[in-house]
Amino acid sequence: MKVIAAALAASTTAVPLTWKDCGDASTHGRITDIAPLEIPIGATTNLVGKGTIDEDINSATFKFVAKVGPLPILKGSGNVCEDNTIKLPLGAGSILVHAVDCPKAAGDVELHLDIKALAATEQINGLVNIQLDVAADNGDKLLCAALTTTQKDAQLR
């Protein structure tokens, strides 16, 4: 979710984030909440995405891409039913995507990510946009979340 948001460090000590559900009419779930809305720098933060799905699933996969403007800076994918660790570029930290118990019945669902944001040295201005898509093993779209970090004059420390 906020995947690369963790790579951005500001002169303050946290990177703010906004989100929206980006599912379409054929998506079998909705994101209802993502928290917290800031990623502290130099700490590990548990990001929780909450939502609902309207079908039972045996297994599911996720894909995400983080972009600065039109340029992808990080891509990742994995099985939602297993823990997955993703390293951020340039040693900026890591993301642990915690496993969801599978099979999963229709209803409420939570996705947990531990985001460890470290420090570096370089200027970054503008937005980082992240999209996370979750699909069932039968190919159905389950969830879609779009996250945006906004840190003008952010500085990687």
C-alpha positions, 0 to 999 in steps of 0.5 A: 500500500504505502509501499514507497511512501516509506522511502520518502522522509521529510524534514518532519518525521513522517510521510502523510498518505491518502487512499481510495478504493479503485475497484470497478464494477467487476471487483468483488470487494471494497476497501473501507479503511486504511490506517494509519495515514502517516508513515513515521521515518526510522520506525516500523509501522503496521499499516492495516487495510480493511474491506469486504469481499463478496465471494469465498476464496481458496487463494489470492495473489497481490500485485502493486506498483509504485510510481513517481509521476509516470515512472515506476520505481517499485513493483512487487507481487506475491501470494496473499496466503503467505508472508512476503517481504519486499525490499525498498530500493536503495536500502530505504527499508522494507515491507512485510505483507502478512499472510491472510488465513486461506481459504477465506470466506466472503465478508470482512477482510484485513490486510496487514503490512509492516512498513520499515522506513529508513533514511537516505540522502537525496531530494524528492519532490512531488507525489508517489502513487501506489496501486495494490490489486488483489485477485482470487485464484480463479482470476476474479478481481477482489480488491484495489487500493490506490495510495498517494503520498504527498510530501513537497520538498521531501528529503530522503535522509 
